[in-house]
Amino acid sequence: MTFLLDDLRRWPDLEGPDLQASDAADRLLLDESKDARRASSAADIVVIGDNYGALTLRSASEALPTAGQLIRVHQDALTGERALAANAARLGLAATFTSEPLGPDLVRGAKLVLLRLPRSLDALRDIAGLIAMDAAPDVTVFAGGRIKYMTVAMNDVLREHFTTVDVTHARQKSRVLIARGPHSGRAPLPQQATHDGLVVCAFGGAFAGTSIDIGTRLLLEQLPATLPHDGAVIDLACGTGVVAATLAKRTPPRSVIACDQSAIAVSSARATAEANGLANAVTVVQDDMLASQPDAAASLIALNPPFHVGAAISEEIAPRMFADAARVLQPGGELYTVWNSVLKYRASLERLVGPTRQLARNAKFTVTVSKRR
């Protein structure tokens, strides 16, 4: 079975006329890898970084049919994973792949890897090292992306783990790197740095890495020194878990839930909690906003919302998070939010959560607290 890439949807991620479920880099990756895919069984194919299913489902529709063998897939974003599942079900390809965490089982014995290049060199280094460590010796990696997000340094990172790296001709502002001859494999390990006694851990690609970005610093300064005695305390869009770890140390000692839709963020936040002796105090979950949390369960939520959808700046993400925070907050519960001041989120916070007051503002960021009606 084949299908048109235009049939793919982004749901449950944001959708709109300017937000497509596939792009020119997907098409070029598929064209460059066509012969290799058609000569491979599904069990030999691994897809990493597929946005909404273009690479996985086209590969599944064309791979050599072998009963019981599945393409292995890893996507960092939970919304991407759910979009892939929804697209596969709608197109009759639900039983053709399995979603896996970024680890040895994902790439073990793989002979063909299709990779959407991450923007972070550290993330690419983690992925390339893992492939070189556990994939088949004759593995071929097709790594593609939009040229505006690619750098020559990506070739150098791949050469750290592969003998040859070839570069395809550009097409529609996209390009593919082809790597062969794996060597010097290694498992991904988080980097660490200490800030004011807090150890911050970050796997490659985590927002802000092992630093604490200025927005989060401003938020930390405004969080209450004493926490509510009742109700859940949640770090929404937790990133590396800096806010969750800080809250878990406050008075009285409280368990904190840290959640993020990014697998890299979740792994980093777990590592941060463990490095600070807080593994039993911080529960880290991968979640689409707060979907797994019950209504009216939290007394305090801290949020540093993202404002990008892929490469595009979007003001639609944060209001969805505000609405979900309002659902999960108890009446009288508080949402502490830091946001880029130019985005002017206060009206949305007032409308979706409740009375909102400014706690701090610097040259770039604003911190507010909103009380649930």
C-alpha positions as CSV (number, residue, x, y, z in Angstrom):
1,M,0.0,0.0,0.0
2,T,1.2,3.5,-0.8
3,F,-0.3,6.8,0.2
4,L,0.1,10.5,-0.3
5,L,2.1,12.4,2.2
6,D,-0.5,15.1,2.0
7,D,-2.9,12.6,3.6
8,L,-1.0,12.9,6.9
9,R,-2.3,15.0,9.8
10,R,-0.5,16.6,12.7
11,W,-3.3,15.9,15.3
12,P,-3.0,16.0,18.3
13,D,-0.4,18.6,17.7
14,L,-1.4,22.1,16.5
15,E,-2.9,22.1,13.0
16,G,-3.4,25.0,10.5
17,P,-2.9,26.0,6.9
18,D,0.8,26.9,7.5
19,L,1.5,23.8,9.6
20,Q,2.2,20.8,7.4
21,A,2.6,17.2,8.5
22,S,5.5,16.6,6.1
23,D,8.0,18.7,4.3
24,A,10.7,18.8,1.5
25,A,13.3,17.2,3.8
26,D,11.0,14.2,4.4
27,R,10.5,13.8,0.6
28,L,14.2,14.0,-0.1
29,L,15.0,11.5,2.6
30,L,12.4,9.1,1.1
31,D,13.7,9.6,-2.4
32,E,17.4,9.1,-1.5
33,S,16.7,6.0,0.6
34,K,14.1,4.5,-1.8
35,D,16.3,1.6,-3.1
36,A,17.7,0.8,0.3
37,R,14.2,0.7,1.8
38,R,12.7,-1.5,-0.8
39,A,15.6,-4.0,-0.4
40,S,15.2,-4.1,3.4
41,S,12.8,-6.0,5.6
42,A,10.9,-4.0,8.2
43,A,12.9,-5.5,11.1
44,D,16.1,-4.0,9.5
45,I,14.7,-0.4,9.4
46,V,14.9,2.2,12.2
47,V,13.3,5.6,11.9
48,I,14.4,8.4,14.3
49,G,12.9,11.9,14.6
50,D,10.0,11.3,12.3
51,N,7.7,14.3,12.8
52,Y,4.2,12.9,12.1
53,G,4.8,9.6,10.3
54,A,6.0,10.4,6.8
55,L,9.2,8.4,7.0
56,T,7.7,5.5,9.0
57,L,4.5,5.0,7.1
58,R,6.0,5.3,3.6
59,S,8.8,2.8,4.7
60,A,6.2,0.5,6.1
61,S,4.2,0.6,2.9
62,E,7.2,-0.3,0.7
63,A,9.4,-2.6,2.9
64,L,9.7,-6.2,2.0
65,P,6.7,-7.9,3.6
66,T,7.8,-10.3,6.4
67,A,5.2,-11.5,8.9
68,G,5.7,-10.3,12.5
69,Q,8.6,-7.9,11.7
70,L,8.1,-4.3,12.6
71,I,9.9,-1.0,11.9
72,R,11.3,0.5,15.1
73,V,10.6,4.2,15.6
74,H,11.8,6.8,18.1
75,Q,10.2,10.3,18.3
76,D,11.2,12.8,21.0
77,A,7.8,14.5,21.1
78,L,4.9,12.6,22.5
79,T,2.5,14.5,20.2
80,G,4.5,13.2,17.2
81,E,4.3,9.7,18.6
82,R,0.5,10.0,18.9
83,A,0.2,11.6,15.5
84,L,2.1,8.7,14.0
85,A,-0.3,6.2,15.7
86,A,-3.4,8.1,14.6
87,N,-2.2,8.4,11.0
88,A,-1.2,4.7,10.9
89,A,-4.7,3.7,12.2
90,R,-6.4,5.9,9.6
91,L,-4.3,4.5,6.8
92,G,-4.4,0.9,7.7
93,L,-0.8,0.7,8.8
94,A,-1.2,0.4,12.6
95,A,0.5,-3.0,12.9
96,T,3.7,-2.1,10.9
97,F,5.9,-0.4,13.5
98,T,6.7,-0.2,17.2
99,S,7.6,3.0,19.1
100,E,10.7,2.6,21.3
101,P,12.8,4.8,23.6
102,L,16.2,6.1,22.5
103,G,18.3,3.1,23.7
104,P,20.1,0.0,22.5
105,D,17.0,-2.0,21.7
106,L,15.9,0.7,19.2
107,V,18.9,0.3,16.9
108,R,20.2,-3.2,17.7
109,G,21.1,-5.0,14.5
110,A,19.6,-2.3,12.3
111,K,20.9,-2.1,8.7
112,L,19.0,1.1,7.6
113,V,18.4,4.2,9.7
114,L,16.3,7.1,8.5
115,L,17.0,10.2,10.7
116,R,15.6,13.7,10.7
117,L,18.6,15.7,11.8
118,P,18.1,17.3,15.2
119,R,19.3,20.9,15.5
120,S,21.4,20.2,18.5
121,L,24.9,18.8,17.8
122,D,24.9,17.1,21.2
123,A,21.6,15.4,20.3
124,L,23.1,14.2,17.0
125,R,26.2,13.0,18.8
126,D,24.0,10.9,21.2
127,I,22.1,9.4,18.3
128,A,25.1,8.7,16.1
129,G,27.1,7.1,19.0
130,L,24.1,4.8,19.8
131,I,23.8,3.7,16.2
132,A,27.5,3.0,15.9
133,M,27.4,1.0,19.1
134,D,24.5,-1.3,18.4
135,A,23.5,-1.3,14.8
136,A,24.7,-3.8,12.2
137,P,28.3,-3.3,10.9
138,D,26.9,-2.6,7.4
139,V,24.3,-0.1,8.6
140,T,23.6,2.9,6.3
141,V,22.3,6.1,7.9
142,F,20.3,8.6,5.8
143,A,20.2,11.8,7.8
144,G,18.2,14.7,6.3
145,G,17.0,18.1,7.2
146,R,16.3,21.7,6.0
147,I,19.5,23.4,4.9
148,K,18.8,26.5,7.1
149,Y,19.1,24.3,10.2
150,M,22.1,22.2,9.0
151,T,25.8,23.1,9.6
152,V,29.1,21.6,8.4
153,A,29.6,20.6,12.0
154,M,26.9,18.0,11.6
155,N,29.2,16.2,9.1
156,D,32.0,16.3,11.6
157,V,29.8,14.8,14.4
158,L,28.8,12.0,12.1
159,R,32.5,11.4,11.2
160,E,33.2,10.9,14.9
161,H,31.2,7.6,14.6
162,F,31.2,6.7,10.9
163,T,34.0,6.1,8.4
164,T,32.4,7.8,5.5
165,V,29.9,10.6,5.3
166,D,28.6,11.6,1.8
167,V,26.5,14.6,1.0
168,T,23.6,14.6,-1.5
169,H,22.7,17.4,-3.9
170,A,20.3,19.9,-2.4
171,R,16.7,20.0,-3.4
172,Q,14.0,22.4,-2.3
173,K,16.3,23.8,0.4
174,S,16.9,20.3,1.9
175,R,19.8,18.0,2.0
176,V,20.7,14.4,3.1
177,L,23.9,13.1,4.7
178,I,24.7,9.4,4.1
179,A,26.9,7.7,6.8
180,R,28.5,4.3,6.6
181,G,31.1,2.3,8.5
182,P,30.2,2.7,12.2
183,H,32.9,2.9,14.8
184,S,33.5,4.3,18.3
185,G,30.0,3.7,19.5
186,R,28.8,4.9,22.8
187,A,25.7,5.1,24.9
188,P,24.1,8.6,25.5
189,L,25.1,10.1,28.8
190,P,23.9,13.3,30.4
191,Q,26.2,16.2,30.9
192,Q,26.2,17.9,34.3
193,A,26.8,21.4,35.8
194,T,26.2,22.8,39.3
195,H,24.5,26.1,39.9
196,D,24.1,27.4,43.5
197,G,24.3,23.8,44.8
198,L,21.8,22.4,42.3
199,V,23.2,19.8,39.9
200,V,21.6,20.2,36.4
201,C,21.8,17.2,34.1
202,A,21.0,17.3,30.4
203,F,21.0,14.8,27.5
204,G,21.8,16.2,24.1
205,G,19.0,18.5,22.8
206,A,17.5,19.4,26.2
207,F,16.4,23.1,26.3
208,A,19.1,25.3,27.8
209,G,21.4,22.2,28.3
210,T,23.1,22.2,31.7
211,S,22.6,26.0,32.2
212,I,19.6,27.7,33.8
213,D,18.0,30.1,31.3
214,I,17.2,33.6,32.4
215,G,13.5,33.1,32.2
216,T,13.7,30.1,34.6
217,R,16.0,32.0,36.9
218,L,13.4,34.8,37.2
219,L,10.6,32.3,37.8
220,L,12.7,30.5,40.5
221,E,13.1,33.8,42.3
222,Q,9.4,34.3,42.5
223,L,8.2,30.9,43.6
224,P,6.9,30.7,47.2
225,A,9.4,29.7,49.8
226,T,6.7,27.7,51.6
227,L,4.5,25.3,49.6
228,P,0.9,24.4,50.2
229,H,0.3,21.5,52.4
230,D,-2.4,19.9,50.3
231,G,-2.8,19.2,46.5
232,A,-0.2,18.3,43.9
233,V,2.7,20.5,43.1
234,I,3.6,20.3,39.4
235,D,6.4,21.5,37.1
236,L,4.7,21.7,33.7
237,A,7.0,21.7,30.7
238,C,9.7,20.8,33.1
239,G,12.7,20.7,30.7
240,T,15.8,19.5,32.7
241,G,13.8,19.5,35.9
242,V,15.4,22.6,37.5
243,V,12.1,24.0,38.9
244,A,10.9,20.6,40.1
245,A,14.1,19.9,42.0
246,T,14.0,23.4,43.5
247,L,10.4,23.0,44.6
248,A,11.1,19.5,46.1
249,K,13.6,21.1,48.4
250,R,11.2,23.8,49.7
251,T,9.3,23.8,53.0
252,P,7.5,21.6,53.8
253,P,9.2,18.7,52.0
254,R,6.8,17.8,49.1
255,S,6.6,15.4,46.3
256,V,6.6,17.2,43.0
257,I,5.4,16.0,39.6
258,A,7.5,17.1,36.6
259,C,6.1,16.6,33.1
260,D,7.1,17.3,29.6
261,Q,6.2,16.0,26.2
262,S,9.9,15.6,25.2
263,A,11.6,12.3,25.9
264,I,14.9,14.1,26.1
265,A,13.5,16.5,28.7
266,V,12.0,13.6,30.7
267,S,15.3,11.7,30.8
268,S,17.2,14.9,31.7
269,A,14.7,15.7,34.5
270,R,15.0,12.2,36.0
271,A,18.8,12.5,35.9
272,T,18.6,15.9,37.6
273,A,16.4,14.5,40.4
274,E,18.7,11.6,40.9
275,A,21.9,13.7,40.9
276,N,20.3,15.9,43.7
277,G,19.2,13.0,45.8
278,L,15.5,13.6,44.9
279,A,14.6,10.5,43.0
280,N,11.9,9.6,45.5
281,A,10.7,13.2,45.8
282,V,10.2,14.0,42.0
283,T,8.0,11.9,39.8
284,V,8.8,12.6,36.1
285,V,6.3,11.7,33.4
286,Q,6.1,12.2,29.7
287,D,2.8,13.8,29.0
288,D,0.8,15.9,26.5
289,M,0.5,19.0,28.7
290,L,-1.3,17.6,31.8
291,A,-3.4,14.9,30.1
292,S,-2.6,12.3,32.8
293,Q,-3.5,14.5,35.7
294,P,-7.0,14.6,37.2
295,D,-9.2,17.6,37.5
296,A,-8.8,19.9,40.5
297,A,-5.9,18.0,41.9
298,A,-3.1,20.6,42.1
299,S,-2.5,23.5,44.5
300,L,0.5,24.9,42.6
301,I,1.7,24.7,39.0
302,A,4.9,26.3,37.7
303,L,5.2,26.8,34.0
304,N,7.8,28.2,31.5
305,P,5.8,27.5,28.3
306,P,7.5,26.9,25.0
307,F,6.6,29.3,22.2
308,H,7.8,27.3,19.1
309,V,6.0,24.7,17.0
310,G,9.0,23.1,15.3
311,A,10.7,26.1,13.7
312,A,7.8,28.5,13.8
313,I,7.0,30.9,16.7
314,S,3.4,30.3,17.8
315,E,1.3,32.0,20.4
316,E,-1.2,29.2,20.4
317,I,0.8,26.7,22.5
318,A,0.8,28.6,25.8
319,P,-3.0,29.3,26.0
320,R,-3.6,25.5,25.6
321,M,-1.3,24.9,28.5
322,F,-3.0,27.7,30.6
323,A,-6.4,26.0,30.0
324,D,-5.1,22.6,31.0
325,A,-3.5,24.0,34.1
326,A,-6.8,25.6,35.0
327,R,-8.5,22.3,34.7
328,V,-6.0,20.6,37.0
329,L,-5.8,23.4,39.6
330,Q,-8.0,23.3,42.7
331,P,-10.2,26.4,43.2
332,G,-7.8,28.9,44.7
333,G,-4.8,27.0,43.4
334,E,-2.0,29.1,41.8
335,L,-0.3,29.0,38.4
336,Y,3.2,30.7,38.4
337,T,4.1,31.5,34.8
338,V,7.2,33.1,33.2
339,W,6.8,34.4,29.6
340,N,8.6,36.5,27.0
341,S,7.0,39.9,27.7
342,V,6.4,40.7,24.0
343,L,3.9,37.8,23.9
344,K,1.5,39.6,26.3
345,Y,-0.1,36.5,27.8
346,R,-1.7,38.2,30.8
347,A,-5.1,38.6,29.1
348,S,-5.2,34.9,28.3
349,L,-4.2,34.0,31.9
350,E,-7.0,36.2,33.2
351,R,-9.5,34.6,30.9
352,L,-8.5,31.0,31.1
353,V,-7.2,30.7,34.7
354,G,-8.3,33.6,36.9
355,P,-7.1,36.9,38.5
356,T,-3.5,37.4,37.5
357,R,-0.9,39.7,39.0
358,Q,2.6,40.5,37.9
359,L,5.4,39.4,40.3
360,A,8.5,40.4,38.4
361,R,9.7,41.8,35.1
362,N,13.1,42.3,33.5
363,A,14.3,43.4,30.1
364,K,12.9,40.3,28.5
365,F,10.6,38.2,30.7
366,T,7.6,38.6,32.9
367,V,6.5,36.4,35.9
368,T,2.9,36.3,36.9
369,V,0.8,34.3,39.4
370,S,-2.8,33.4,38.5
371,K,-5.4,32.2,41.0
372,R,-7.9,29.6,39.9
373,R,-11.4,30.9,40.2
